Amino acid sequence: MKNKPVRYVLFAVMCCIQLYIPVSMVLQQNDTLNNGVPYLFLTAPVDPNDIFRGKYIYLQFSGNEVVVDSTKVWNYDQEVFVSLEKDEKGFAKIKTVSSDQPAVREDFMKAKILSIFPDQHKITLQFPFERYYMEEFDAPVAESVYAEAAIDTSSVTYALVMVKNGKTTLKDVFIDNIPVKTIVSQKSKER
């Protein structure tokens, strides 16, 4: 009988912890979306046979290769900190890559090393926002539209990513400055 109040308290604490974790993750994502700095990441063509995996568009990015002094200090799948800046057209550009979080107040994100090229003194990074989720019925149309635009050299495809304190949130994908959701909506109306 003495253990009943203790069990109730422990159960209540456990419930609070289980609620706190997902709620804090959602709040952090919303904070990044609402208060983060917008960066436009140019996308690159992908293998058209493997662009869509589930209910999202798989994105690859151009500008994810970095020349480094030595490749010996880097390891495959290593988490790194990427300092960002914008180029003359307003697109995201990698400023520096470090194994330590930047001490200076600047925009940065976490990424992983995807490949290492010792002979070229180059590393390729995998960004944490390679999947753009869509509604189930819009996804096949989006897949087709994005695949065509990604391989069309006259089209500009990019992802709008919000960056804040090392956290990133993919907000939208654009094809020639039009959100892919808008294009999909227009295509659906044409049917």
Secondary structure, 3 states (H helix, E strand, C coil): CCHHHHHHHHHHHHHHHHHHHHHHHHHHHHHHHHHCEEEEEEEECCCHHHCECCCEEECEECCCEEECCCCCCCCCCCEEEEEEEECCCCEEEEEEEECCCCCCCCCEEEEEEEEEEHHHCEEEEECCCCEEECCCCCHHHHHHHHHHHHHCCCCCEEEEEEEECEEEEEEEEEECCEEHHHHHHHHHHHC
